Amino acid sequence: MADALIFVEALFLAVFALATFAFVISSVWEGEKRAIFIGSVAFCILLGGGVGLFALKTVGFFQSIPGLLSLLVGLVISVAALLLLIRTGQNPRALRGTKGYIVGEVERFDERAQVFARNRVLPPGSEQYRAFYSEHPQWEERDAKRRERGGPLGAPGLIDKPHEGPNVAALFASFSIPSYLGSSHIVQPKAQPYFHEERVSLSPEEATNRVKGFALHLGADLVGVTEVNPLWVYYKRGEIFWDNWDDWGTEIEVSHPCAIVFAMEMSRDMVWTAPHTASVVESSLVYARGAFIATELASFIANLGYSATANHLRHYDVLLVPMAVDAGLGEVGRLGFLMTKEFGPRVRLGCVTTDLPLIPDGPVDLGVEDFCRVCKKCAHCCPSKSIPFDVPQEVNGTLRWKLNAETCFDYWGRIGTDCCLCMRVCPWSHPRTLPHRLVTELVVRNRIARRIFSPLDDLFYGKKPKPISPPKWATYTSQ
């Protein structure tokens, strides 16, 4: 009996040692020095324990004492493994998507009230300026001070002067693409088939498979379909880019019943430099990809004979995060971003609304709400203290964590980038290596794992991880 228990214990230790060794190799590839050191120590302890058990058995040590100790150790290891592997109860709210978090009356969000629209659109002294601030006088003084710092990024690249030039050039190059693709005749292509006089007849199943496949082929990493909830349609137009001031303040109407929502991964090597300029270069590049994918996908649908509208950086009819939740791409985390199983918050979103009949996907429960209640790492690391530490609160009829957009946006103006620091430090943002995939699977399935791996992330990577160096082509020198 004792020999069998010793074998089981040695086997468990060997499995844990192998997993730890894989983690060390992954950390070497990631360049995470702290994780390499702690992982190596853990590997040595596990390996030493296994060798010690074998040595003690060889010299007959276990023949001279009862097997009770061995039995207890074996039971502890077995129970611990079982508790981590079983699936615990799901979150019924998450499985209902955004509907599960509606606890009161929800008012549609006015795009004119968005910090970006207030900063880069309203010309001081204009008719629109006077109309808006007569309705919202509480923001006028704050917004005036913010405009003194410049546009959404203030003085772009300020944090990395004097060598920010190439990265700022790269970010503006990428930001130019959505502008080219944002005019109304492009984002709303005519529903006129290119090769046919009538609409192409497709079953909802085939249409869904084709639009999803095309989106992935164009460069999307995740894609889902949902019905358009009118609550997530912007109320009034606030972003003006082509002097189409007649549209400012007009109510936005979306008659399309379906939305195709997609997510694109942001490069770990670039995001891990946050809040420096390399991270905003990546943001702008992925926004450009999103504009391309949304435009191509809308055009594809239009050429089938159906109506479609592209939603990207220079034209939004809908709020993308709640739409993505309802499309099954993820859940909303403490930092206010969409959290995906595959990439955490390290994504940007795009969308196409359409009248092409499609089959909606269902919402998902990834355990994000439970994990974020415990973690709070993004809140601890946020330099502008814009992320709340408390439990989700009711905001405009929905239960959620509310990012303070005003203080976050002010910080952008001080550093000249879009920060991304919360995205960088999130434990869900690690690369898709085998050890991190295993941890993700456990966290998604199990409440105990969520409570274990949050502090372990602090142990292996630090409570406030430092940024890494960017690729050579995107290097910077900070003051």
C-alpha positions in Angstrom: 0.0 0.0 0.0 2.8 2.4 1.0 4.6 1.6 -2.3 1.5 2.5 -4.3 1.0 5.8 -2.5 4.6 6.7 -2.9 4.3 6.0 -6.6 1.2 8.2 -6.9 2.9 11.0 -5.0 6.0 10.8 -7.1 3.8 10.8 -10.2 2.0 14.0 -9.1 5.3 15.7 -8.3 6.6 14.7 -11.7 3.5 16.1 -13.4 3.8 19.4 -11.4 7.5 19.6 -12.1 6.9 19.1 -15.8 4.2 21.8 -15.8 6.6 24.1 -13.9 9.4 23.4 -16.4 7.1 24.3 -19.3 6.2 27.5 -17.5 9.9 28.4 -17.1 10.5 27.7 -20.8 7.5 29.9 -21.6 8.8 32.7 -19.3 12.2 32.5 -21.0 10.5 33.0 -24.4 8.5 35.9 -22.9 11.5 37.5 -21.3 9.9 37.6 -17.9 12.9 37.4 -15.6 11.0 37.4 -12.3 8.8 34.5 -13.5 11.9 32.6 -14.7 13.6 32.8 -11.3 10.6 31.9 -9.2 9.5 29.2 -11.6 13.0 27.7 -11.6 13.0 27.6 -7.8 9.6 25.9 -7.8 10.9 23.4 -10.4 13.9 22.5 -8.3 11.8 22.0 -5.2 9.3 19.7 -7.0 12.1 17.8 -8.7 14.0 17.5 -5.4 10.9 16.2 -3.7 10.4 13.5 -6.3 14.0 12.4 -6.2 13.9 12.4 -2.4 10.8 10.2 -2.3 12.5 7.8 -4.7 15.7 7.8 -2.6 13.9 7.2 0.7 12.0 4.3 -0.8 15.3 2.9 -2.2 17.0 2.8 1.3 13.9 1.3 2.9 12.9 4.4 4.9 9.2 3.8 4.4 9.4 0.2 5.8 10.4 1.6 9.2 7.4 4.0 9.7 3.7 3.7 9.1 2.4 4.8 5.7 0.0 7.3 7.3 2.1 10.3 6.4 2.4 9.1 2.8 -1.3 8.6 2.8 -2.1 12.0 4.1 0.2 13.7 1.5 -1.3 11.7 -1.3 -4.9 12.6 -0.2 -4.0 16.3 0.0 -2.5 16.3 -3.5 -5.4 14.4 -4.9 -8.1 16.6 -3.3 -6.3 19.8 -4.4 -6.1 18.6 -8.0 -9.7 17.5 -8.0 -10.9 20.9 -6.5 -9.1 22.7 -9.3 -10.4 20.5 -12.1 -14.1 20.3 -11.3 -16.4 22.8 -12.9 -18.1 25.1 -10.4 -21.4 26.9 -10.8 -21.9 29.2 -13.8 -22.8 32.9 -13.6 -26.5 33.0 -14.7 -26.2 36.8 -15.3 -23.3 36.3 -17.8 -25.2 33.6 -19.7 -27.9 36.2 -20.4 -25.4 38.7 -21.9 -26.1 42.4 -21.3 -29.7 41.6 -20.4 -28.4 39.9 -17.2 -26.9 43.1 -16.0 -29.8 45.4 -16.7 -31.3 46.4 -13.3 -33.1 49.6 -14.1 -34.0 52.0 -16.9 -31.3 52.3 -19.5 -31.0 55.5 -21.5 -29.2 55.4 -24.9 -25.8 57.1 -24.8 -25.5 60.4 -26.6 -22.3 60.3 -28.7 -22.0 64.1 -28.2 -21.2 63.5 -24.5 -18.3 61.2 -25.3 -14.9 62.6 -24.2 -13.5 62.2 -27.7 -16.3 64.0 -29.4 -16.2 66.9 -26.8 -12.4 67.2 -27.3 -11.8 66.9 -31.0 -15.1 68.0 -32.6 -16.7 71.0 -31.0 -15.1 74.3 -32.2 -15.2 76.9 -29.4 -17.7 79.6 -30.2 -19.6 77.6 -32.8 -23.4 77.1 -32.7 -22.9 73.4 -31.8 -20.5 74.4 -29.0 -23.0 76.8 -27.5 -25.9 74.3 -27.9 -24.0 71.5 -26.2 -22.6 73.4 -23.2 -25.9 75.1 -22.5 -27.3 71.6 -22.0 -24.1 70.3 -20.2 -22.5 73.3 -18.4 -20.8 71.0 -15.9 -18.2 70.0 -18.5 -17.4 73.3 -20.2 -14.6 74.5 -17.9 -13.0 71.0 -17.6 -13.1 70.5 -21.4 -11.6 73.9 -22.1 -8.6 73.0 -19.9 -8.3 69.6 -21.6 -8.3 71.2 -25.1 -5.3 73.3 -24.1 -3.3 70.0 -24.0 -4.3 69.2 -27.5 -6.4 66.5 -29.1 -7.2 63.0 -27.7 -3.5 62.3 -27.2 -2.5 65.8 -26.1 1.0 66.3 -27.4 1.5 62.9 -29.1 4.5 60.9 -27.7 5.2 63.4 -24.9 6.2 60.6 -22.5 9.0 59.5 -24.7 10.6 62.7 -25.8 13.0 63.5 -27.4 12.9 60.3 -29.5 9.2 59.8 -30.0 9.2 61.0 -33.7 9.2 57.7 -35.6 6.6 56.1 -33.4 4.3 59.2 -33.6 4.7 59.1 -37.4 3.7 55.4 -37.3 0.6 56.0 -35.2 -0.6 58.8 -37.4 0.0 56.7 -40.5 -2.3 54.0 -39.1 -4.9 56.5 -37.9 -5.2 57.8 -41.5 -6.7 54.6 -42.8 -10.0 54.7 -40.8 -10.3 58.3 -42.0 -10.1 57.2 -45.7 -12.7 54.5 -45.0 -15.1 56.5 -42.8 -17.2 58.6 -45.2 -20.9 57.7 -45.4 -20.8 56.2 -48.9 -18.1 53.7 -47.8 -19.4 52.7 -44.4 -22.9 52.4 -45.8 -22.4 50.7 -49.2 -25.4 50.4 -51.5 -27.2 47.1 -51.3 -26.7 46.2 -54.9 -25.3 42.8 -55.9 -22.2 43.0 -58.1 -22.9 39.9 -60.2 -26.7 39.5 -59.8 -29.8 41.4 -60.5 -31.5 40.0 -57.4 -30.3 39.2 -53.9 -28.2 36.1 -53.5 -30.3 33.5 -51.8 -28.5 32.1 -48.8 -29.8 30.1 -45.8 -29.1 31.8 -42.4 -26.7 29.0 -41.7 -24.7 29.4 -44.9 -24.8 33.2 -44.6 -23.5 33.0 -41.0 -20.7 30.6 -41.9 -19.6 32.7 -44.9 -19.6 36.1 -43.2 -17.7 34.6 -40.2 -15.2 32.9 -42.4 -14.7 36.0 -44.5 -14.1 38.1 -41.4 -11.5 35.6 -40.1 -9.9 35.5 -43.5 -9.7 39.3 -43.5 -7.8 39.3 -40.2 -10.3 39.1 -37.4 -9.3 36.8 -34.5 -12.7 36.3 -33.0 -16.1 36.9 -34.6 -19.7 36.5 -33.3 -23.2 37.4 -34.3 -26.0 39.1 -32.2 -29.3 40.7 -32.7 -29.1 44.5 -32.5 -30.4 45.7 -29.1 -31.7 49.3 -29.6 -30.3 50.2 -26.1 -26.7 49.8 -27.5 -27.3 52.2 -30.5 -25.9 55.7 -29.9 -28.7 58.2 -29.3 -27.4 61.3 -31.2 -24.5 61.8 -33.6 -21.6 63.6 -32.0 -18.5 62.7 -34.0 -18.0 64.9 -37.1 -15.0 64.3 -39.5 -16.1 65.6 -42.9 -17.8 68.9 -42.0 -21.1 67.1 -42.1 -22.5 69.3 -39.4 -26.0 68.7 -40.4 -25.6 65.3 -38.9 -24.5 66.6 -35.5 -27.2 66.1 -32.9 -29.4 64.1 -35.2 -30.9 60.9 -33.7 -29.1 57.7 -34.9 -31.3 55.0 -36.2 -30.2 51.5 -37.0 -32.9 49.4 -38.8 -30.6 46.4 -39.3 -31.7 43.4 -37.1 -28.3 41.7 -37.0 -24.7 42.7 -36.1 -21.4 40.9 -36.9 -19.0 41.8 -34.1 -15.3 40.9 -34.4 -12.2 41.3 -32.2 -8.5 41.7 -33.2 -5.6 40.7 -31.0 -3.1 43.5 -30.1 0.5 42.4 -30.1 1.8 41.5 -26.7 5.3 42.8 -27.6 3.9 46.3 -28.3 1.2 46.4 -25.5 3.8 45.4 -22.9 5.6 48.7 -23.4 2.5 50.6 -22.1 2.1 53.5 -21.5 4.9 54.4 -23.9 4.5 55.2 -27.6 4.9 51.7 -29.0 1.6 50.7 -27.4 -0.3 53.5 -29.1 1.3 52.6 -32.4 -0.2 49.1 -31.9 -3.6 50.7 -31.0 -3.7 52.7 -34.1 -2.6 49.8 -36.3 -5.3 47.5 -35.0 -7.9 50.2 -35.4 -6.8 50.5 -39.0 -7.2 46.7 -39.4 -10.6 47.0 -37.9 -11.6 49.7 -40.4 -10.4 47.5 -43.3 -12.2 44.4 -42.1 -15.5 46.2 -41.3 -15.4 48.0 -44.7 -14.6 44.8 -46.7 -17.2 42.8 -44.8 -19.9 45.5 -45.3 -19.1 45.6 -49.0 -19.2 41.8 -49.3 -22.7 41.8 -47.8 -23.8 44.7 -50.0 -22.7 42.8 -53.1 -24.9 39.9 -52.0 -27.8 42.4 -52.3 -28.3 43.3 -48.6 -27.8 46.5 -46.6 -24.8 46.8 -44.3 -23.0 49.5 -42.3 -19.4 49.3 -41.1 -18.7 50.4 -37.6 -15.1 51.4 -36.9 -12.9 54.2 -35.5 -14.4 56.9 -37.8 -18.0 55.8 -37.8 -19.9 54.2 -34.9 -23.6 53.7 -34.8 -23.5 51.2 -31.9 -21.6 50.7 -28.6 -19.2 47.9 -29.4 -18.5 46.4 -26.0 -22.1 45.5 -25.1 -22.6 44.3 -28.6 -19.6 42.1 -28.3 -20.8 40.7 -25.0 -24.2 39.7 -26.6 -22.3 38.2 -29.6 -20.5 35.8 -27.2 -17.0 37.3 -27.6 -16.5 37.8 -23.8 -17.5 39.7 -20.7 -16.9 43.2 -19.3 -14.1 43.4 -16.8 -13.3 45.7 -14.0 -11.3 48.0 -16.3 -14.4 48.5 -18.5 -13.0 46.7 -21.5 -14.2 43.5 -23.1 -12.4 40.5 -21.7 -12.0 37.6 -24.1 -11.0 34.1 -23.1 -8.3 34.0 -25.7 -6.6 37.4 -25.3 -8.2 39.0 -22.2 -8.6 42.8 -22.8 -5.8 42.9 -25.3 -8.2 43.4 -28.3 -9.9 46.0 -30.3 -13.4 45.7 -31.8 -15.2 46.3 -35.0 -18.7 45.6 -36.2 -21.0 45.4 -39.2 -24.8 45.8 -38.9 -26.9 44.2 -41.6 -30.3 43.0 -42.7 -28.7 39.8 -44.0 -30.5 37.0 -42.1 -27.9 35.4 -39.7 -27.9 33.0 -36.7 -27.0 34.8 -33.5 -24.5 33.4 -31.0 -25.2 33.1 -27.3 -23.4 35.0 -24.5 -20.7 33.2 -22.6 -19.7 32.9 -18.9 -15.9 33.0 -18.6 -15.8 33.7 -14.8 -14.6 37.3 -15.5 -16.9 39.0 -13.0 -15.8 36.6 -10.2 -12.1 36.9 -11.2 -12.2 40.7 -11.3 -13.8 40.9 -7.9 -10.7 39.3 -6.5 -7.9 40.6 -8.7 -8.1 44.4 -8.8 -4.6 44.6 -10.4 -5.7 47.1 -13.1 -7.1 49.4 -10.4 -3.9 49.1 -8.3 -1.8 49.9 -11.3 -3.9 52.6 -13.0 -1.8 55.8 -12.9 -4.9 58.1 -13.0 -6.9 56.1 -10.4 -9.7 55.8 -13.0 -10.6 52.2 -12.3 -12.8 51.4 -9.3 -11.9 49.1 -6.5 -15.4 48.4 -5.2 -18.0 45.9 -6.4 -20.0 46.6 -9.6 -22.5 49.5 -9.2 -25.7 50.5 -11.0 -24.7 52.9 -13.9 -27.5 54.0 -16.2 -29.6 51.0 -15.3 -26.8 48.5 -15.7 -24.7 46.7 -13.1 -21.0 47.1 -13.9 -17.7 48.6 -13.1 -17.5 52.2 -14.4 -14.2 53.5 -15.7 -13.8 57.2 -15.0 -13.5 58.4 -18.6 -12.7 62.0 -17.6 -9.6 61.3 -15.4 -8.4 58.5 -17.8 -8.7 61.0 -20.8 -6.9 63.7 -18.8 -4.0 61.3 -18.3 -3.8 60.6 -22.0 -3.3 64.4 -22.5 -0.4 64.4 -19.9 1.6 61.6 -21.5 0.7 61.8 -25.2 -0.4 58.1 -25.6 -3.6 56.1 -24.9 -1.9 54.5 -21.9 -3.0 50.8 -22.2 -1.4 50.2 -18.9 -4.4 48.4 -17.5 -4.5 46.2 -20.5 -0.8 45.4 -20.0 -1.0 44.3 -16.4 -4.2 42.3 -16.6 -3.5 38.6 -15.8 -5.7 37.6 -18.8 -3.4 39.4 -21.2 -0.5 37.0 -21.2 0.5 35.3 -24.5 -1.2 32.2 -25.6 1.5 29.8 -24.5 0.6 26.4 -23.2 1.0 27.2 -19.5 -1.2 30.4 -19.8 -3.8 28.5 -21.8 -3.9 25.9 -19.1 -4.4 28.6 -16.4 -7.1 30.2 -18.5 -9.0 27.0 -18.8 -8.8 26.4 -15.1 -9.9 30.0 -14.3 -12.8 29.8 -16.7 -14.1 26.6 -15.1 -13.3 27.0 -11.4 -13.8 29.6 -8.7 -11.0 28.3 -6.5 -8.6 28.7 -9.5 -9.6 32.3 -9.8 -8.7 32.9 -6.2 -5.4 31.1 -6.5 -4.1 32.4 -9.8 -4.7 36.1 -9.1 -2.2 36.3 -6.2 0.1 33.9 -8.1 0.2 36.4 -11.0 1.4 39.0 -8.5 4.0 36.5 -7.2 5.4 35.6 -10.7 5.1 39.0 -12.4 4.9 41.5 -9.6 2.0 43.6 -8.3 3.0 46.5 -10.6 4.8 44.9 -13.5 7.3 47.1 -15.4 7.0 47.7 -19.1 9.3 45.8 -21.4 11.4 47.1 -24.2 9.7 47.3 -27.6 10.9 45.8 -30.9 14.0 47.7 -32.2 12.0 49.3 -35.0 9.6 50.9 -32.4 12.2 51.8 -29.8 11.9 54.9 -27.7 14.0 56.8 -25.0 12.0 58.1 -22.1 13.2 61.0 -19.9 
